[in-house]
Amino acid sequence: MKVKAIAVSCLLMVFASCNMLYQNEFQEAIDVGEVGDKKVICLLYKTGIDNYRYEFKLVEKADTMDISELFLNDATSQNSDFELQVIDDTVNICLNKPVGQEFRELGNHKFLLKGCLN
């Protein structure tokens, strides 16, 4: 029984150390646009040398929902522009970089993150 407790403790220490390696340094919050009374924001984190994570979120009053996340290196993250396009019930989050498309439904809207600006 004591061996099992030690093994579990070691496993928890390994997970804790991995989590410490994955820490992100917050850089800035970007206001992407509005959809009705909701706001689309992007939180930018530096995740390591020349790597960035973009978290897209839908904010309504005090409630925040995740839309998507995007990882870019330093070269592709430079001069990144976002634009919001609302077509019927679909909200396109357009990035001026070539990225794969990611789709998410939240409430009455469909969100699509894609590269579409030139």
Secondary structure, 3 states (H helix, E strand, C coil): CHHHHHHHHHHHHHHHHHHHHCCCEEEEEEEEEEECCEEEEEEEEEEECCEEEEEEEEEECCEEEEEEEEEEEHHHHCCCCEEEEEECCEEEEEECCCCCCEEEEECCEEEEEEECCC
